[in-house]
Amino acid sequence: MIRRKPVLRPLLTVLLAGVVPLLAALTLAAPGARAASLTEVTGFGANPSGLRMYVYRPDSAPARPAVLVAVHYCTGSGPALYSGTEFASLADRYGFIVVYPSATRSGGCFDVSSPQALKRGGGSDPVGIMSMVAYAEQHYGADPDRVFVTGASSGAMMTNVLLGDYPDVFKAGAAFMGVPFGCFATTDGSSWNSACANGTVTRTPQQWGDLARAAYPGYSGPRPRMQVWHGTEDATLRYPNLAEEVKQWTDVLGVSPTPALTDHPQSTWTRTRYGGTGDRAPVEAVSVQGAGHTLPTSGMAARAIAFFGLDSATAPPSTDPPTDPPTTPVGACRVAYTTSAWNTGLTASITVTNTGAAPVDGWALTFTLPAGQTITSGWNAAFSPSGGTVTARNAAYNGTLAPGASTTLGFQATHTGDTSAPTSFGLNGVGCQTG
């Protein structure tokens, strides 16, 4: 039996309310007898906030298993999430490893609010969790191209944080009752943001996207997919946070905020998919009608595993494409880039070609300018910001690219001597061929 400390603050009482029903919701059936067992690992690496690490490695794990990081709720623990959800039994079935971090601070919440937590390598809990992932790769032979994260409540908020801080580590996340990256930020040393919890923090998609991108300045590689869940009557982390999460991750992944598919897998569920219609669309959101800070239906963990592509004995393609043809594919592109430079200025011409078999409906091209280059004007796209990692978004008249079609955009910039081209380009979150 795992003993928990008494809850000392009302906010933790609120976060705990409904967690036990949530565990029932995430559990299809009580886990059966297992030959494998939960193991605590010590000395796993840099761990500035003193987290504890627990690992479940099923006997069915292959030579290069995938890794799922499963993050608990306030007042919870890694062992409690292990025993109360079906992730371990799903690991038995499909052969992936589950890492269960445990917060050790009073109240058992994860740090999702400090400046240290909201910056890659900044310290606090995310650094300790990254050490756990590295340990799993080094000691269990885990596949670094198949690392995923999920969590409930405080763990859902950490899921958002990890995808912002470490987009090069995680391939996808699933957040049950969370808030967007940066929404819970505080600067007064507290760990609670009432405005965010109450769902009154609203931003534009680009503002939310910029918050997440700022966690890892200069990164222009592929971004992880995201699945978000929320009950419509959640009085703890209120339901409007779901829409704000969708704004953030559709912007980060460069896909249209208009659903590509809407359906009802269960009578009280409304599922929307963005940027694709398959089981591994870039962004997926599930609203549960009438549910509070608990999601009282079964099968949710299994849905998350399907979204990750882990519900198979064989690994999915490393790019995690949707299983159905997408309405807005991510990837399948080629970029040609030319410049004409003089003294302290240059112009750049960029031609983007859709090399896929499906049309692109809305695009965002991301690239990093060399130091000293600053955009002063552009054409056929909206460029933001003017330097560093830049995103060019389509104009109203060139947003759709048929298979094989191209569009040309460009900009004028100043420079301080380096007139070279960006080294890589990403279209809607996935890298493009160049040349």
Secondary structure as UniProt FT lines:
FT   HELIX           10..16
FT   TURN            17..18
FT   HELIX           19..26
FT   STRAND          38..41
FT   TURN            48..49
FT   STRAND          52..56
FT   TURN            59..60
FT   STRAND          67..71
FT   TURN            74..75
FT   HELIX           78..84
FT   HELIX           87..94
FT   STRAND          97..102
FT   TURN            106..107
FT   TURN            115..118
FT   TURN            120..121
FT   HELIX           125..140
FT   TURN            144..145
FT   STRAND          147..152
FT   HELIX           154..165
FT   TURN            167..169
FT   STRAND          172..176
FT   TURN            181..184
FT   HELIX           194..197
FT   TURN            198..199
FT   HELIX           205..213
FT   TURN            214..215
FT   TURN            217..218
FT   STRAND          225..231
FT   TURN            232..233
FT   TURN            235..239
FT   HELIX           240..253
FT   STRAND          261..263
FT   TURN            267..268
FT   STRAND          269..274
FT   TURN            279..280
FT   STRAND          283..288
FT   TURN            289..290
FT   HELIX           300..308
FT   TURN            318..319
FT   STRAND          333..342
FT   TURN            343..344
FT   STRAND          345..354
FT   STRAND          360..361
FT   STRAND          364..368
FT   TURN            371..372
FT   STRAND          374..379
FT   STRAND          381..384
FT   STRAND          389..394
FT   TURN            396..397
FT   STRAND          400..401
FT   TURN            403..404
FT   STRAND          406..414
FT   STRAND          425..427
FT   TURN            428..429
FT   STRAND          430..431
FT   STRAND          433..434
//
